[in-house]
Amino acid sequence: MLVTFSFTRTAVTVRRWFEIGPDATMEHGARIELALREPQEHRGSESAAQRLVVDGVFWRADLFGRLDRPDEPFSAAHFHPWFEGVEPSDRHWDAGLTAAPWEWLAARLEDLGQRLAGAGLDPALAGPDADDVRDAAGDIVAAARRYGPDRPFTRDDDARLTRDAARRHALMLDLVADPAALDREYLRPWLERTGWSG
């Protein structure tokens, strides 16, 4: 499931995410992305449905925990302050993010222009969306909290909520250095969905 908050020029997406690292560790939690909307020509009458195209992700926060550290629900929380095309920057860590993830996220949503500037984009792209995102920050954080690593999701919940990402999970599995280290029973829904046999 992908929750989208769409503004005039920008959008914020929120979802549950599950990730398999190259060392076979597993992470899960809330993924929040800031992106640009692609302007679309009006089509049809004044009542016609219009296209909504969200692309150009420029910032991401992954409020993740590691499955092997259940007592530290935000032990893998990190963010990506810019993207090179569609690829995220390396992970960035912040003690404030781990200590108070939801407050940290709310503070980042307070200044859309700063997020754009940090991504190497013109902060003026924020325009009036900056105020709108700030006003919606509470709703965005509430949506993200629904998918946080501190919520009691099961393995099957994670598999269901990330079923649209089968190709990405297959790519992750291909990067695992030692496939024998994978917990194949836990990963069974993803292995079956991707057809990955390692």
C-alpha positions in Angstrom: 0.0 0.0 0.0 1.2 3.5 -0.9 -0.3 6.5 0.7 0.2 9.7 -1.3 -0.2 13.3 -0.1 -0.3 15.3 -3.3 0.2 19.0 -3.4 0.5 21.5 -6.3 4.1 20.7 -7.4 5.3 18.1 -4.9 4.0 15.0 -3.2 4.8 12.9 -0.1 4.5 9.2 -0.2 4.3 6.9 2.8 4.4 3.1 2.8 5.5 0.0 4.7 8.8 -1.4 3.5 10.7 -4.6 3.9 14.4 -4.9 2.9 17.0 -7.7 2.6 20.5 -6.5 3.0 23.6 -7.9 1.2 24.6 -9.5 4.5 21.2 -11.2 4.7 19.9 -9.0 7.5 16.3 -8.0 7.3 14.8 -4.5 7.9 11.3 -3.2 8.0 9.4 -0.1 8.8 8.0 3.1 7.3 9.4 4.7 4.1 8.7 8.3 3.5 9.6 10.0 0.2 9.4 13.6 -1.0 9.0 13.8 -4.8 8.1 16.2 -7.6 4.8 16.0 -9.5 5.1 16.0 -13.3 2.9 18.8 -14.7 0.2 17.3 -16.9 -1.9 18.9 -19.6 -5.6 19.2 -18.8 -7.6 16.5 -20.6 -11.3 16.4 -21.4 -14.0 18.5 -19.9 -14.1 20.4 -16.6 -15.3 17.1 -15.0 -12.8 14.8 -16.6 -10.5 12.7 -14.5 -6.9 14.0 -14.6 -3.5 12.2 -14.5 -1.5 12.3 -11.3 2.2 11.6 -12.0 4.5 11.5 -9.1 8.2 11.2 -10.0 11.5 12.7 -9.2 12.0 11.5 -5.7 14.6 13.9 -4.1 14.6 12.9 -0.4 13.8 9.7 1.6 13.5 8.7 5.2 13.6 5.0 6.1 12.3 4.6 9.7 13.4 1.0 9.9 14.3 -1.5 12.5 16.2 -4.8 12.1 14.5 -8.0 12.7 17.5 -9.4 14.6 17.2 -6.4 17.1 13.6 -6.5 18.2 14.3 -4.5 21.4 15.7 -1.6 19.3 12.8 -0.8 16.9 14.5 2.1 15.1 18.0 0.6 15.1 18.3 0.9 11.2 16.5 4.3 10.9 18.3 6.5 8.4 17.7 8.9 5.6 18.8 9.8 2.0 19.1 13.6 1.6 19.5 13.5 -2.1 19.2 11.3 -5.2 21.3 10.9 -8.3 18.6 10.5 -10.8 16.6 7.6 -9.4 19.3 6.3 -7.2 19.4 7.4 -3.5 22.5 8.8 -1.9 24.3 6.6 0.7 22.5 6.2 4.0 22.9 9.1 6.5 22.5 8.5 10.2 21.3 11.0 12.8 21.1 10.3 16.6 18.0 12.5 16.8 16.3 10.2 14.2 16.9 7.1 16.3 16.0 8.8 19.6 12.8 10.5 18.5 11.9 9.3 15.0 8.4 10.8 14.6 9.5 14.2 16.0 12.5 14.1 13.7 10.3 13.4 10.7 7.8 16.2 11.6 10.7 18.7 11.9 12.0 17.7 8.4 8.5 18.3 6.9 8.5 21.8 8.4 10.9 23.1 5.7 10.3 21.7 2.2 12.6 24.3 0.7 15.5 23.1 2.8 14.9 19.5 1.7 14.9 20.6 -2.0 18.1 22.7 -1.4 19.8 19.8 0.3 19.0 17.6 -2.7 20.6 20.2 -5.0 17.3 21.5 -6.3 15.9 25.0 -6.4 14.1 25.6 -3.1 11.7 27.9 -4.9 10.1 24.7 -6.4 8.4 24.4 -3.0 6.3 27.5 -3.6 3.1 27.5 -1.7 3.5 23.7 -1.2 5.9 24.5 1.7 3.1 25.8 3.8 0.7 23.0 2.7 3.2 20.3 3.6 3.9 22.0 6.9 0.1 22.1 7.6 -0.2 18.4 6.7 2.8 17.3 8.6 0.7 15.8 11.4 -1.3 13.7 9.0 1.8 12.6 7.2 3.5 11.6 10.4 0.3 9.8 11.5 0.3 7.8 8.3 4.0 6.9 8.7 3.4 5.8 12.3 0.9 3.2 11.0 3.8 1.5 9.2 6.6 2.0 11.8 8.9 -0.8 12.9 7.4 -0.5 16.4 4.0 -1.7 15.1 3.1 -5.4 15.5 3.1 -6.4 11.9 3.7 -10.1 11.1 5.9 -11.5 8.4 2.7 -12.1 6.3 1.6 -8.5 6.8 5.0 -7.3 5.5 4.7 -9.7 2.5 1.2 -8.4 1.7 2.0 -4.7 2.1 5.1 -5.0 -0.1 3.8 -7.4 -2.8 4.1 -4.6 -5.4 7.9 -4.6 -4.9 8.6 -8.2 -6.1 11.2 -7.1 -8.7 13.0 -5.0 -6.1 13.1 -7.9 -3.6 14.5 -10.2 -6.3 17.3 -7.6 -7.0 18.0 -7.5 -3.2 18.2 -11.2 -3.0 20.7 -11.3 -5.9 23.0 -9.0 -3.9 23.2 -11.3 -0.9 26.8 -12.3 -0.6 26.1 -15.6 1.2 22.7 -17.0 0.2 23.1 -19.8 2.8 22.8 -17.1 5.5 19.3 -16.2 4.4 16.4 -17.2 6.7 14.5 -19.0 3.9 11.5 -19.9 6.1 11.0 -16.3 7.1 11.5 -15.1 3.5 9.3 -17.8 2.0 6.5 -15.4 0.8 9.1 -13.2 -0.9 10.9 -16.2 -2.4 7.7 -17.7 -3.7 6.6 -14.3 -5.2 9.9 -13.6 -6.9 10.6 -17.2 -7.9 14.1 -16.7 -6.5 16.0 -19.9 -5.7 19.5 -18.6 -5.1 
